[in-house]
Amino acid sequence: MFRETPKIVIEDATAPSAAYAPSVRMEDLIDKLKILNYDTEFVQNMKMKPINRHYFVVATNSGEQFYMFTSLAAWLIRKSGTSFEQPQEYDDPNSTISMILDHLRAIDVAVEFPPNKLKQGAGEHAIYVLDCLADQAIRVVNFKWKKVEIPPEDPTPEPEIEDDDAELILEKVEEEMLAEYEEEDEDDVLHVDDITKLYGQNMLDIQKPENILESKTDMEEWKLELERVLPQLKVTVKTDSRDWRAHLDQMKQHRSNIYANLGNTKSQLERLYSDIASTLDKIKTREMYVNRQLEPVLNEFQTLQEEMSKVKEQYRDVSGGVTERTRTLNKLTDELEQVKREMDERGSSMTDGTPLINIKKTITKMKNEISEMNVRIGVLEYSLMCTRVRDRTQLQEDMNSTSSSLMI
């Protein structure tokens, strides 16, 4: 198995570290995908774009991320031993998400979020689904860690270090030694007089050893140790590109190489020069011959071009006159059509009896209206007369009643 327990466990969802949990889980998912041979089977064989360690953490392009999410989920489901059709970009996202969640429930994975959380193709829920599918695929392939195999030490000596891979540069060594000497205190400096005195005191003891010094080191072991540390003891000096001596040596070397190869090359270059010169002479002679042969044709061609230019100019002038006359003709045609239209309208109005009939109908209608008005006027006059008679009668009655009362 890859891992029995999750890599990260967040007990408090409001903790500051909870915001980084998807990033950690995404990195863990990438490691699991590499174990499942994701680079070869998914990226290369299926011609898919490789994803980085934070691809599904932040939503950038929902369409692209959703297609990558469904494709990766389908590949993981197939890795776990279940047949699953490869999703396409034009498939219904709801049906694809539903099939993925059904597979998760079939392998006893808790799905505690709505399916629409996966439509973006990114976020903690998408990472959770892919991580669970990757765990199931690893369980199916029965992945196990192997013990680390340490290769035996090669007894052969290490190869010599080339100038380009030098471990120590002479200038750097000199600078470090100079810095160490400058940092020392003056009290620690050993003067020449002290060296002389010390040398004088110990000279006799050194020249007269009491016992003969004998080495107890085995010769074979010493040679083996020397061969082992010999590459590390070498100090190679890297050539400085600014050193004029190195440039001078290179110039001398190049000069000697040039002189060495000049003998064979010079004869070849001279032969090539003579061939090129003769070829150029032939080309020049042929060019002069062709020019002489084509000169009459070129003159005729130039004359024809000039005539064609004149004809084009005349055609342009004539075309301009035709255009102007065509415009005038169109204008006159429009005016003629307008006159014809007016004449047709007048002719139709003169021969048509509809206006006379309309006038007669109008006169008849007016007569009827006049008759109605006369009747109404008569009725009104009669009403007015009745009103006057009634008023007069009423006035007479009032006057009679008044006179009667006065007499009484």
Long-range contacts (C-beta under 8 A, 24 or more apart in sequence): 1-138, 1-139, 1-143, 1-144, 2-32, 2-35, 2-135, 2-138, 2-143, 21-124, 22-56, 22-57, 22-123, 22-124, 22-127, 23-53, 23-54, 23-57, 25-124, 25-127, 25-128, 25-131, 26-53, 26-54, 26-55, 26-56, 26-57, 26-127, 27-53, 28-131, 29-127, 29-130, 29-131, 29-134, 32-131, 32-134, 32-135, 32-138, 33-72, 33-134, 35-138, 35-143, 36-76, 36-79, 36-134, 36-137, 36-138, 36-141, 41-75, 42-72, 42-75, 46-71, 46-75, 46-86, 55-122, 56-121, 56-122, 56-123, 56-126, 56-127, 56-130, 57-122, 57-123, 57-127, 58-122, 59-120, 59-121, 59-122, 59-123, 60-122, 62-119, 62-120, 62-121, 62-122, 63-89, 63-121, 64-121, 65-120, 65-121, 65-122, 65-126, 66-93, 66-118, 66-119, 66-120, 66-121, 67-121, 68-121, 69-118, 69-121, 69-122, 69-126, 69-129, 69-130, 70-96, 70-97, 70-100, 70-121, 72-130, 73-100, 73-129, 73-130, 73-133, 74-100, 76-130, 76-133, 76-134, 76-136, 76-137, 77-103, 77-133, 79-137, 79-140, 79-141, 80-107, 80-133, 80-136, 80-137, 80-139, 80-140, 81-140, 93-119, 100-129, 101-129, 103-133, 104-129, 104-132, 104-133, 107-132, 107-136, 109-136, 157-227, 157-228, 157-230, 157-231, 158-231, 159-231, 160-231, 160-234, 161-231, 161-234, 161-236, 162-236, 163-236, 163-237, 163-238, 163-239, 164-238, 166-236, 166-237, 166-238, 167-235, 167-236, 168-235, 168-236, 169-237, 169-238, 170-235, 170-237, 170-238, 171-240, 173-235
